[in-house]
Amino acid sequence: MSIKILICDDDALIRESLKIILSMDEELNVVHVCENGLEAVKYCCNNSVDVALLDVRMPKLNGVETTKEICKVTSTKVIILTTFDEDEYISSSLRNGAKGYLLKSNSPNTIINTIKVVHNGSDVVENGIIDKLLSKTSPVCPNPNMNNFSKREVEIIESIAEGLSNKEISEKLYISEGTVKNYITNILTKTNLKHRTQIAVYYLKGKI
């Protein structure tokens, strides 16, 4: 069964270009295109949409607000696809439920693969974006739920969210890199996540 996709962008050229590109993949089915967030919310509420590609700056309802409304009332997974990488947009989109944040400068294959990965249940934030966010954002977990983790695992999670490498974590906590890797493996197992970047994203979103 194909992945049903909604494209929302106020630039007609972008909308139609994306529709053509995505339609070339037999696993993807663009079911609707629209030019503002309000229309995107209405369509997702009344129709089955697997993944919504949203720009950030749009009339009537911007991408951040649209993400919040779609994620609140539907099961549609949202990917922000934009030219803007401002911290506020990134963090607000993730907090409001976006499963992906991608720049339009990426190749068509990257966009297509991101759609498939998000549809399969993973979060995708390109490395440049997450590094930028982590370098300027103090890790804050508004609704911490760390009961499933040991004290050392919590320290590892917080260190990852600070943007530290395995080597830097080992030096900070006075443990070997191998031990750090073992802790990360345990954390990934407990959270059903696939890689360390997702740990940082989930921590910043208050989901672990």
Accessible surface in RSA format (square Angstrom, percent):
REM  Atomic radii and reference values for relative SASA: ProtOr
REM  Chains: A
REM  Algorithm: Lee & Richards
REM  Probe-radius: 1.40
REM  Slices: 20
REM RES _ NUM      All-atoms   Total-Side   Main-Chain    Non-polar    All polar
REM                ABS   REL    ABS   REL    ABS   REL    ABS   REL    ABS   REL
RES MET A   1   224.31 116.2 136.00  90.0  88.31 210.3 122.89 104.5 101.42 134.4
RES SER A   2    38.87  32.8  28.22  37.7  10.64  24.5  14.20  30.2  24.66  34.6
RES ILE A   3    11.20   6.4  10.92   8.1   0.27   0.7  11.20   8.1   0.00   0.0
RES LYS A   4    49.71  24.3  49.71  30.5   0.00   0.0  25.95  23.4  23.76  25.3
RES ILE A   5     0.00   0.0   0.00   0.0   0.00   0.0   0.00   0.0   0.00   0.0
RES LEU A   6     0.00   0.0   0.00   0.0   0.00   0.0   0.00   0.0   0.00   0.0
RES ILE A   7     0.84   0.5   0.84   0.6   0.00   0.0   0.84   0.6   0.00   0.0
RES CYS A   8     1.29   1.0   0.00   0.0   1.29   3.0   0.00   0.0   1.29   1.4
RES ASP A   9     3.36   2.4   3.36   3.3   0.00   0.0   1.06   2.5   2.30   2.3
RES ASP A  10    71.34  50.0  48.12  47.9  23.22  54.9   9.25  21.8  62.09  61.9
RES ASP A  11    65.13  45.6  58.64  58.4   6.49  15.3  19.18  45.1  45.95  45.8
RES ALA A  12    55.62  51.1  50.82  78.4   4.80  10.9  50.95  71.7   4.67  12.4
RES LEU A  13   133.06  74.1 126.36  90.4   6.70  16.8 130.89  91.9   2.17   5.8
RES ILE A  14    50.58  28.8  50.40  37.5   0.18   0.4  50.57  36.4   0.01   0.0
RES ARG A  15    32.45  13.6  32.45  16.5   0.00   0.0   0.05   0.1  32.40  19.6
RES GLU A  16    80.43  46.2  80.43  60.8   0.00   0.0  41.72  80.7  38.71  31.6
RES SER A  17    41.32  34.9  37.11  49.5   4.20   9.7  25.00  53.2  16.31  22.9
RES LEU A  18    14.83   8.3  14.83  10.6   0.00   0.0  14.83  10.4   0.00   0.0
RES LYS A  19    83.12  40.5  83.12  51.0   0.00   0.0  33.10  29.8  50.02  53.3
RES ILE A  20   114.71  65.3 109.89  81.9   4.82  11.6 113.90  82.0   0.81   2.2
RES ILE A  21    53.40  30.4  52.65  39.2   0.75   1.8  52.65  37.9   0.75   2.0
RES LEU A  22     0.18   0.1   0.18   0.1   0.00   0.0   0.18   0.1   0.00   0.0
RES SER A  23    62.39  52.7  38.13  50.9  24.26  55.9  31.17  66.4  31.21  43.7
RES MET A  24   157.44  81.5 119.04  78.8  38.40  91.4 108.97  92.6  48.47  64.2
RES ASP A  25    28.26  19.8  20.89  20.8   7.36  17.4  10.03  23.6  18.23  18.2
RES GLU A  26   166.72  95.7 134.22 101.5  32.50  77.4  59.63 115.3 107.09  87.4
RES GLU A  27    88.80  51.0  85.42  64.6   3.38   8.0  29.17  56.4  59.62  48.7
RES LEU A  28     9.57   5.3   0.00   0.0   9.57  24.0   0.00   0.0   9.57  25.7
RES ASN A  29    64.14  44.2  61.76  59.7   2.37   5.7  10.42  25.1  53.72  51.9
RES VAL A  30    19.13  12.6   0.88   0.8  18.25  44.0   0.88   0.8  18.25  49.5
RES VAL A  31    45.65  30.0  18.09  16.4  27.56  66.4  23.79  20.7  21.86  59.3
RES HIS A  32    47.94  26.2  42.09  29.3   5.85  15.0  34.02  35.1  13.92  16.2
RES VAL A  33    36.57  24.1  26.32  23.8  10.25  24.7  26.32  22.9  10.25  27.8
RES CYS A  34     5.07   3.8   0.00   0.0   5.07  11.9   5.07  12.8   0.00   0.0
RES GLU A  35    87.63  50.3  87.19  66.0   0.44   1.1  15.22  29.4  72.41  59.1
RES ASN A  36    10.61   7.3  10.61  10.3   0.00   0.0   0.02   0.1  10.59  10.2
RES GLY A  37     0.00   0.0   0.00   N/A   0.00   0.0   0.00   0.0   0.00   0.0
RES LEU A  38    71.76  40.0  71.76  51.3   0.00   0.0  71.76  50.4   0.00   0.0
RES GLU A  39    62.48  35.9  59.94  45.3   2.54   6.1  28.45  55.0  34.03  27.8
RES ALA A  40     0.00   0.0   0.00   0.0   0.00   0.0   0.00   0.0   0.00   0.0
RES VAL A  41    18.58  12.2  18.58  16.8   0.00   0.0  18.58  16.1   0.00   0.0
RES LYS A  42   120.53  58.8 117.66  72.2   2.87   6.8  72.05  64.9  48.48  51.6
RES TYR A  43    47.96  22.4  43.14  24.5   4.83  12.6  29.72  22.3  18.24  22.5
RES CYS A  44     5.45   4.1   0.00   0.0   5.45  12.8   0.00   0.0   5.45   5.9
RES CYS A  45    66.13  50.0  33.69  37.6  32.44  76.3  20.27  51.3  45.87  49.5
RES ASN A  46   119.47  82.4  86.29  83.4  33.17  79.9  27.30  65.7  92.16  89.1
RES ASN A  47    64.99  44.8  47.23  45.6  17.76  42.8  15.00  36.1  49.99  48.3
RES SER A  48    73.96  62.5  54.04  72.1  19.92  45.9  44.91  95.6  29.05  40.7
RES VAL A  49     8.79   5.8   0.00   0.0   8.79  21.2   0.11   0.1   8.68  23.6
RES ASP A  50    35.64  25.0  29.44  29.3   6.20  14.7   4.74  11.1  30.91  30.8
RES VAL A  51     0.00   0.0   0.00   0.0   0.00   0.0   0.00   0.0   0.00   0.0
RES ALA A  52     0.00   0.0   0.00   0.0   0.00   0.0   0.00   0.0   0.00   0.0
RES LEU A  53     2.83   1.6   1.71   1.2   1.12   2.8   2.14   1.5   0.69   1.9
RES LEU A  54     0.03   0.0   0.00   0.0   0.03   0.1   0.03   0.0   0.00   0.0
RES ASP A  55     9.05   6.3   7.80   7.8   1.25   2.9   0.00   0.0   9.05   9.0
RES VAL A  56     0.26   0.2   0.26   0.2   0.00   0.0   0.26   0.2   0.00   0.0
RES ARG A  57   114.68  48.2 108.83  55.5   5.86  13.9  46.35  63.3  68.33  41.4
RES MET A  58    17.97   9.3   0.00   0.0  17.97  42.8   3.27   2.8  14.70  19.5
RES PRO A  59    65.15  47.5  53.12  48.4  12.03  43.7  64.51  53.3   0.65   4.0
RES LYS A  60   159.78  77.9 106.93  65.6  52.85 125.8  72.49  65.2  87.29  93.0
RES LEU A  61    35.62  19.8  33.91  24.3   1.71   4.3  35.29  24.8   0.34   0.9
RES ASN A  62    50.03  34.5  47.79  46.2   2.24   5.4  11.54  27.8  38.49  37.2
RES GLY A  63     0.00   0.0   0.00   N/A   0.00   0.0   0.00   0.0   0.00   0.0
RES VAL A  64    20.24  13.3  20.24  18.3   0.00   0.0  20.24  17.6   0.00   0.0
RES GLU A  65    82.19  47.2  80.60  61.0   1.60   3.8  29.20  56.5  53.00  43.3
RES THR A  66     0.00   0.0   0.00   0.0   0.00   0.0   0.00   0.0   0.00   0.0
RES THR A  67     0.00   0.0   0.00   0.0   0.00   0.0   0.00   0.0   0.00   0.0
RES LYS A  68   105.90  51.7 104.39  64.1   1.51   3.6  46.89  42.2  59.01  62.9
RES GLU A  69    54.14  31.1  54.14  41.0   0.00   0.0  13.17  25.5  40.97  33.4
RES ILE A  70     0.12   0.1   0.11   0.1   0.01   0.0   0.12   0.1   0.00   0.0
RES CYS A  71    41.84  31.6  18.58  20.7  23.25  54.7  16.29  41.3  25.54  27.5
RES LYS A  72   132.14  64.5  95.73  58.7  36.41  86.7  71.18  64.1  60.95  64.9
RES VAL A  73    86.90  57.2  51.06  46.2  35.84  86.4  59.49  51.7  27.42  74.4
RES THR A  74    31.68  22.5   8.22   8.3  23.46  55.9  19.18  25.8  12.50  18.9
RES SER A  75   108.29  91.5  80.16 107.0  28.13  64.8  55.19 117.5  53.10  74.4
RES THR A  76     7.75   5.5   2.50   2.5   5.24  12.5   0.00   0.0   7.75  11.7
RES LYS A  77    57.02  27.8  56.04  34.4   0.98   2.3  40.20  36.2  16.82  17.9
RES VAL A  78     0.00   0.0   0.00   0.0   0.00   0.0   0.00   0.0   0.00   0.0
RES ILE A  79     1.60   0.9   1.60   1.2   0.00   0.0   1.60   1.2   0.00   0.0
RES ILE A  80     0.00   0.0   0.00   0.0   0.00   0.0   0.00   0.0   0.00   0.0
RES LEU A  81     4.55   2.5   3.46   2.5   1.09   2.8   3.46   2.4   1.09   2.9
RES THR A  82     0.00   0.0   0.00   0.0   0.00   0.0   0.00   0.0   0.00   0.0
RES THR A  83    88.63  63.0  62.22  63.1  26.41  62.9  55.70  74.8  32.94  49.8
RES PHE A  84    52.09  26.1  50.16  31.1   1.93   5.0  52.09  31.6   0.00   0.0
RES ASP A  85    51.90  36.4  51.55  51.3   0.35   0.8   1.79   4.2  50.11  50.0
RES GLU A  86    70.68  40.6  68.15  51.6   2.52   6.0  47.41  91.7  23.27  19.0
RES ASP A  87    40.54  28.4  37.10  36.9   3.44   8.1  23.14  54.5  17.40  17.4
RES GLU A  88   130.42  74.9 123.51  93.4   6.91  16.5  41.28  79.9  89.14  72.8
RES TYR A  89    44.64  20.8  44.54  25.3   0.09   0.2  23.77  17.9  20.87  25.7
RES ILE A  90     0.00   0.0   0.00   0.0   0.00   0.0   0.00   0.0   0.00   0.0
RES SER A  91    21.99  18.6  19.98  26.7   2.01   4.6  12.33  26.3   9.66  13.5
RES SER A  92    18.25  15.4  17.32  23.1   0.93   2.1   7.90  16.8  10.35  14.5
RES SER A  93     0.00   0.0   0.00   0.0   0.00   0.0   0.00   0.0   0.00   0.0
RES LEU A  94     2.65   1.5   2.60   1.9   0.05   0.1   2.60   1.8   0.05   0.1
RES ARG A  95   142.88  60.0 112.74  57.5  30.15  71.8  41.67  57.0 101.21  61.3
RES ASN A  96    38.61  26.6  28.04  27.1  10.57  25.4   5.53  13.3  33.08  32.0
RES GLY A  97    20.62  25.4   0.00   N/A  20.62  25.4  18.88  51.8   1.74   3.9
RES ALA A  98     0.00   0.0   0.00   0.0   0.00   0.0   0.00   0.0   0.00   0.0
RES LYS A  99    50.85  24.8  50.73  31.1   0.12   0.3  28.41  25.6  22.44  23.9
RES GLY A 100     0.00   0.0   0.00   N/A   0.00   0.0   0.00   0.0   0.00   0.0
RES TYR A 101     0.02   0.0   0.00   0.0   0.02   0.1   0.00   0.0   0.02   0.0
RES LEU A 102     3.13   1.7   3.13   2.2   0.00   0.0   3.13   2.2   0.00   0.0
RES LEU A 103    34.45  19.2  34.45  24.6   0.00   0.0  34.45  24.2   0.00   0.0
RES LYS A 104    44.96  21.9  26.86  16.5  18.09  43.1  18.11  16.3  26.85  28.6
RES SER A 105   104.10  88.0  61.45  82.0  42.66  98.3  57.98 123.5  46.12  64.6
RES ASN A 106    37.84  26.1  24.26  23.4  13.58  32.7   6.15  14.8  31.69  30.6
RES SER A 107    55.79  47.1  45.01  60.1  10.79  24.8  43.95  93.6  11.84  16.6
RES PRO A 108    64.89  47.3  64.56  58.8   0.34   1.2  64.89  53.6   0.00   0.0
RES ASN A 109   105.74  72.9 104.44 100.9   1.30   3.1  17.99  43.3  87.75  84.8
RES THR A 110    50.36  35.8  46.85  47.5   3.52   8.4  25.54  34.3  24.82  37.5
RES ILE A 111    11.70   6.7  11.57   8.6   0.12   0.3  11.57   8.3   0.12   0.3
RES ILE A 112    18.44  10.5  18.44  13.7   0.00   0.0  18.44  13.3   0.00   0.0
RES ASN A 113    83.68  57.7  82.76  80.0   0.92   2.2  21.79  52.4  61.89  59.8
RES THR A 114     6.79   4.8   4.91   5.0   1.89   4.5   2.11   2.8   4.68   7.1
RES ILE A 115     0.20   0.1   0.20   0.2   0.00   0.0   0.20   0.1   0.00   0.0
RES LYS A 116    43.23  21.1  43.00  26.4   0.23   0.5  24.27  21.8  18.97  20.2
RES VAL A 117    62.69  41.3  60.92  55.1   1.78   4.3  62.52  54.3   0.17   0.5
RES VAL A 118     0.66   0.4   0.00   0.0   0.66   1.6   0.00   0.0   0.66   1.8
RES HIS A 119    64.00  35.0  55.07  38.3   8.92  22.8  37.94  39.1  26.06  30.3
RES ASN A 120   120.92  83.4  86.23  83.3  34.70  83.5  28.56  68.7  92.36  89.3
RES GLY A 121    48.41  59.7   0.00   N/A  48.41  59.7  22.03  60.4  26.38  59.1
RES SER A 122     7.83   6.6   6.39   8.5   1.44   3.3   3.72   7.9   4.11   5.8
RES ASP A 123     3.46   2.4   1.42   1.4   2.04   4.8   1.14   2.7   2.32   2.3
RES VAL A 124    32.77  21.6  30.05  27.2   2.72   6.6  32.61  28.3   0.16   0.4
RES VAL A 125    10.84   7.1   0.20   0.2  10.64  25.6   0.20   0.2  10.64  28.8
RES GLU A 126    45.77  26.3  37.51  28.4   8.25  19.7  23.06  44.6  22.70  18.5
RES ASN A 127   105.20  72.5 100.55  97.2   4.65  11.2  23.18  55.8  82.03  79.3
RES GLY A 128    50.48  62.2   0.00   N/A  50.48  62.2  37.83 103.8  12.65  28.3
RES ILE A 129     3.93   2.2   3.65   2.7   0.28   0.7   3.70   2.7   0.23   0.6
RES ILE A 130     4.49   2.6   4.49   3.3   0.00   0.0   4.49   3.2   0.00   0.0
RES ASP A 131    87.77  61.5  81.48  81.1   6.29  14.9  29.30  69.0  58.47  58.3
RES LYS A 132    57.51  28.1  50.85  31.2   6.66  15.9  48.91  44.0   8.60   9.2
RES LEU A 133     2.70   1.5   2.70   1.9   0.00   0.0   2.70   1.9   0.00   0.0
RES LEU A 134    18.10  10.1  10.98   7.9   7.12  17.9  11.00   7.7   7.10  19.1
RES SER A 135    87.35  73.8  45.07  60.1  42.28  97.4  48.85 104.0  38.50  53.9
RES LYS A 136   139.40  68.0 100.08  61.4  39.32  93.6  68.35  61.5  71.05  75.7
RES THR A 137    45.06  32.1  36.72  37.2   8.34  19.9  34.76  46.7  10.30  15.6
RES SER A 138    86.05  72.7  74.24  99.1  11.81  27.2  36.41  77.5  49.65  69.6
RES PRO A 139    39.59  28.9  21.83  19.9  17.76  64.6  21.83  18.0  17.76 110.4
RES VAL A 140    94.80  62.4  88.13  79.8   6.67  16.1  91.07  79.1   3.73  10.1
RES CYS A 141    20.32  15.4   5.36   6.0  14.95  35.1   5.36  13.6  14.95  16.1
RES PRO A 142    81.68  59.5  51.17  46.6  30.51 110.9  60.48  49.9  21.20 131.8
RES ASN A 143   112.86  77.8 101.98  98.5  10.89  26.2  30.21  72.7  82.65  79.9
RES PRO A 144    88.33  64.4  64.34  58.7  23.99  87.2  64.40  53.2  23.94 148.8
RES ASN A 145    83.97  57.9  79.35  76.7   4.63  11.1  22.17  53.4  61.80  59.7
RES MET A 146    37.13  19.2  28.49  18.9   8.64  20.6  29.00  24.7   8.13  10.8
RES ASN A 147   141.37  97.5 107.24 103.6  34.13  82.2  32.06  77.2 109.31 105.7
RES ASN A 148   101.77  70.2  88.12  85.2  13.65  32.9  17.85  43.0  83.92  81.1
RES PHE A 149    22.96  11.5   6.67   4.1  16.29  42.4   8.60   5.2  14.37  41.1
RES SER A 150    54.43  46.0  41.39  55.2  13.04  30.0  50.81 108.2   3.62   5.1
RES LYS A 151   168.11  82.0 154.45  94.8  13.66  32.5 102.67  92.4  65.43  69.7
RES ARG A 152    74.49  31.3  71.92  36.7   2.58   6.1  13.93  19.0  60.56  36.7
RES GLU A 153     8.14   4.7   8.14   6.2   0.00   0.0   0.03   0.1   8.11   6.6
RES VAL A 154    28.72  18.9  28.72  26.0   0.00   0.0  28.72  25.0   0.00   0.0
RES GLU A 155    48.46  27.8  46.67  35.3   1.79   4.3  18.95  36.7  29.51  24.1
RES ILE A 156     0.00   0.0   0.00   0.0   0.00   0.0   0.00   0.0   0.00   0.0
RES ILE A 157     0.00   0.0   0.00   0.0   0.00   0.0   0.00   0.0   0.00   0.0
RES GLU A 158    65.21  37.4  65.21  49.3   0.00   0.0  10.76  20.8  54.45  44.5
RES SER A 159     0.00   0.0   0.00   0.0   0.00   0.0   0.00   0.0   0.00   0.0
RES ILE A 160     3.97   2.3   2.14   1.6   1.83   4.4   2.14   1.5   1.83   5.0
RES ALA A 161     0.00   0.0   0.00   0.0   0.00   0.0   0.00   0.0   0.00   0.0
RES GLU A 162    78.60  45.1  58.25  44.1  20.35  48.5  20.38  39.4  58.23  47.5
RES GLY A 163    44.30  54.6   0.00   N/A  44.30  54.6  15.05  41.3  29.25  65.5
RES LEU A 164    42.04  23.4  41.52  29.7   0.52   1.3  41.70  29.3   0.34   0.9
RES SER A 165    50.90  43.0  45.53  60.8   5.37  12.4  45.33  96.5   5.57   7.8
RES ASN A 166    31.86  22.0  28.21  27.3   3.65   8.8   8.34  20.1  23.52  22.7
RES LYS A 167   121.33  59.2 120.61  74.0   0.72   1.7  63.16  56.8  58.17  62.0
RES GLU A 168    80.76  46.4  77.08  58.3   3.69   8.8  25.78  49.9  54.98  44.9
RES ILE A 169     0.00   0.0   0.00   0.0   0.00   0.0   0.00   0.0   0.00   0.0
RES SER A 170    10.58   8.9   8.52  11.4   2.06   4.7   1.68   3.6   8.90  12.5
RES GLU A 171   105.35  60.5  88.97  67.3  16.38  39.0  47.66  92.2  57.69  47.1
RES LYS A 172    94.35  46.0  70.50  43.3  23.86  56.8  69.49  62.5  24.87  26.5
RES LEU A 173    19.82  11.0  12.72   9.1   7.10  17.8  15.18  10.7   4.64  12.5
RES TYR A 174   199.30  93.0 166.94  95.0  32.36  84.2 128.11  96.3  71.19  87.8
RES ILE A 175    36.88  21.0  21.33  15.9  15.55  37.5  31.04  22.3   5.84  15.9
RES SER A 176    68.39  57.8  52.40  69.9  15.99  36.8  53.72 114.4  14.66  20.5
RES GLU A 177    75.95  43.6  71.54  54.1   4.41  10.5  20.56  39.8  55.39  45.2
RES GLY A 178    39.36  48.5   0.00   N/A  39.36  48.5  32.84  90.1   6.52  14.6
RES THR A 179    46.98  33.4  45.78  46.4   1.20   2.9  21.60  29.0  25.38  38.4
RES VAL A 180     0.00   0.0   0.00   0.0   0.00   0.0   0.00   0.0   0.00   0.0
RES LYS A 181   115.02  56.1 112.83  69.2   2.19   5.2  57.66  51.9  57.35  61.1
RES ASN A 182    97.36  67.1  95.47  92.3   1.90   4.6  20.89  50.3  76.47  73.9
RES TYR A 183    56.73  26.5  56.52  32.2   0.21   0.5  21.27  16.0  35.46  43.7
RES ILE A 184    13.28   7.6  13.28   9.9   0.00   0.0  13.28   9.6   0.00   0.0
RES THR A 185    80.37  57.2  79.94  81.0   0.43   1.0  54.54  73.3  25.83  39.0
RES ASN A 186    69.60  48.0  67.90  65.6   1.70   4.1   7.32  17.6  62.28  60.2
RES ILE A 187     0.00   0.0   0.00   0.0   0.00   0.0   0.00   0.0   0.00   0.0
RES LEU A 188    32.97  18.4  31.70  22.7   1.27   3.2  31.96  22.4   1.01   2.7
RES THR A 189    98.21  69.9  81.31  82.4  16.90  40.3  70.59  94.8  27.61  41.7
RES LYS A 190   102.38  49.9  66.74  41.0  35.64  84.9  57.74  52.0  44.64  47.6
RES THR A 191    26.66  19.0   5.25   5.3  21.40  51.0  11.95  16.0  14.71  22.2
RES ASN A 192   134.49  92.7 105.88 102.3  28.62  68.9  32.28  77.7 102.21  98.8
RES LEU A 193    19.03  10.6   7.17   5.1  11.85  29.8   8.01   5.6  11.02  29.7
RES LYS A 194   147.00  71.7 120.07  73.7  26.93  64.1  74.36  66.9  72.64  77.4
RES HIS A 195    83.20  45.5  80.55  56.0   2.66   6.8  64.44  66.4  18.76  21.8
RES ARG A 196    75.03  31.5  72.32  36.9   2.70   6.4  47.58  65.0  27.44  16.6
RES THR A 197    30.95  22.0  26.88  27.3   4.07   9.7   9.19  12.4  21.76  32.9
RES GLN A 198     4.50   2.5   4.35   3.2   0.15   0.4   1.57   3.3   2.92   2.2
RES ILE A 199     0.00   0.0   0.00   0.0   0.00   0.0   0.00   0.0   0.00   0.0
RES ALA A 200     1.29   1.2   1.29   2.0   0.00   0.0   1.29   1.8   0.00   0.0
RES VAL A 201     2.07   1.4   2.07   1.9   0.00   0.0   2.07   1.8   0.00   0.0
RES TYR A 202    30.67  14.3  30.67  17.4   0.00   0.0  16.18  12.2  14.49  17.9
RES TYR A 203    15.27   7.1  15.27   8.7   0.00   0.0   0.43   0.3  14.84  18.3
RES LEU A 204    20.85  11.6  11.21   8.0   9.64  24.2  11.23   7.9   9.61  25.9
RES LYS A 205    25.16  12.3   6.81   4.2  18.36  43.7   6.42   5.8  18.74  20.0
RES GLY A 206    13.59  16.8   0.00   N/A  13.59  16.8   0.80   2.2  12.79  28.6
RES LYS A 207    94.13  45.9  62.86  38.6  31.28  74.5  57.33  51.6  36.80  39.2
RES ILE A 208    12.76   7.3  10.36   7.7   2.40   5.8  12.76   9.2   0.00   0.0
END  Absolute sums over single chains surface
CHAIN  1 A    10192.3       8286.6       1905.6       5238.3       4954.0
END  Absolute sums over all chains
TOTAL         10192.3       8286.6       1905.6       5238.3       4954.0
